[in-house]
Amino acid sequence: MKITIENKEAKFLLRIADTALILGQRVAELCSNGPFLEEDIAQSNISLDLFGRAEELYKIIAKIEGDKYTADDYVFHRNEREYFNLKLVEQPNEDFAWTIARQYMHDVYVQEVFSQFQSSSNEELAGLSAKVLKEIRYSYLHSKDWMMRLGLGTEESHRRLQDAVSHLRKFVEEIFNWDELDREYYQDCDKIKSNWESEVNATLDACNITREDIPSQSMRDYRDGFHSEHIGHLLSIMQYLPRAYPDAKW
């Protein structure tokens, strides 16, 4: 099945939906693998919120595109170059500090994104955003609390968080390389970037995490369907059953 997206708004929203889906898959990998029971449950709930957010966005995309495809089609029948998620969210769960740093950087970003979507001319997207912001707020408070606990905890927890932030920050630059779709469908691109930098820098300072200068990256942009080496492995697991048994009824 070759899935093509024609509408500009649908192409733009696909980026947001794919980012939620891929991060949801990454966080779902922690189910039964959390550091302790309460955190295992918290991560599982965050994952479910991300999957639910992605599904609703795919439904909106499908409607914009004339219902040519279903939400499941978008999820299970596209290859890696047809996904348009941030590279940040496809990075693996190297350890708990990586998981938290990745989630925090994402949460700060999407909190501003869905705040702007509340004023969207697309009534379904505006309505969804009010619900989504409550979920994002929970995830943001959770990830920020852990940033502080790890950064101000033991020497080992601080070192691990520093390593995570130093590595993951190189995947942030592409977020703010706005193109014409971003500038058309976001109310204020510059506000997204300035709010992200202000919030994240304040938190990193508070938990004694340094920010090394990161040279400009030569990586191709996620908006063109370019990814890190991790996305193929992730999709092979996520898409295996519906591709292996396309006629199965669940």
Protein Blocks (a to p, Z undefined) as FASTA:
>chain_A
ZZddfblklmmmmmmmmmmmmmmmmmmmmgopafbfklmmmmmmmmmmmmmmmmmmmmmm
mmmnoomacfklmmmmccfklpccdfklmpccfblmlmmmmmmmmmmmmmmmmmmmmmpc
blklmmmmmmmmmmmmmmmmmmmmmmmmmmmmcfklmmmmmmmmmmmmmmmmmmmmccfk
lmmmpmblmlmmmmmmmmmmmmmmmnopacddddddfbdcfklopacfklmmmmmmmmmm
mmmmmmbcZZ
